[in-house]
Amino acid sequence: MLYRLQTVYLLISIFIYSILIYFLCYLNKDLMDFLECNSFFKKKFLIFLIICLFLSILSFFFFFKKKLQIFFNKINILTNTIYEGILFFSCSKWNKYTLIIFLFFILCICILYLTNRAIKKDIELINSINRIR
């Protein structure tokens, strides 16, 4: 489980989401006053991050069911992309914190994409071994 590349990618993704949740909840007591976005964005951002963290953890623990793992990663990529679009269009002022969060979402999307590629390579390897038998 821990020796696979996709597990390392998922751990990095979980770490990034945890850092974002910690940064937004515990270091900033006003919860997102620095983003200067509308109230809809401020209320839903923490829930979104918890959902993405939960999807990454689910994908991490379903390492035996590779198709389900790919499905959870695709849902996570889709939610990241949708919320990145909401972040892009709802913020009135761009400051360094908004840019950092935007870049973290792009990094998570890339990591989840690499995870899916590694899982697909693992599935192809298992199928080729089964063909030889």
C-alpha positions, 0 to 999 in steps of 0.5 A: 500500500505505502510503496506505490506511487499513487499512495504518495500522491494521495498523501501529498493531496491530503497534506495540502488540504489539511494545510489549507484547512488549518490555515483558514480555520486556526491561523485566521480567526476571522475566517477568510476576511483576507479574501474579500469575496462575497458571503456565499464564497466565505460560507461554503469554502470550509465545507468544500475543503472538508469534502475534498479532504474526505474524498482524498482520504476515501481514495487513500483507503480504497487502495484495493478497489482501484476503479473506485479509487479512480472514481473518487479522484475524478470527483475530487478533480471535478469539485476542485475545478468547479470551486476554482472557477467560483474562486476566480469569478467571485473574488473582487480583489486579488491579493497574495492569499487568493493567489496562494489558494488558487495555486494550491487548487491547481497543484491538487488537481495536478497531483490527483491527475498524476494519481489517476495515471499511476493507478491506471498503470498499476491496473495495466500491469496487473492485467498484463500479468494475468494475461501471461498466466 
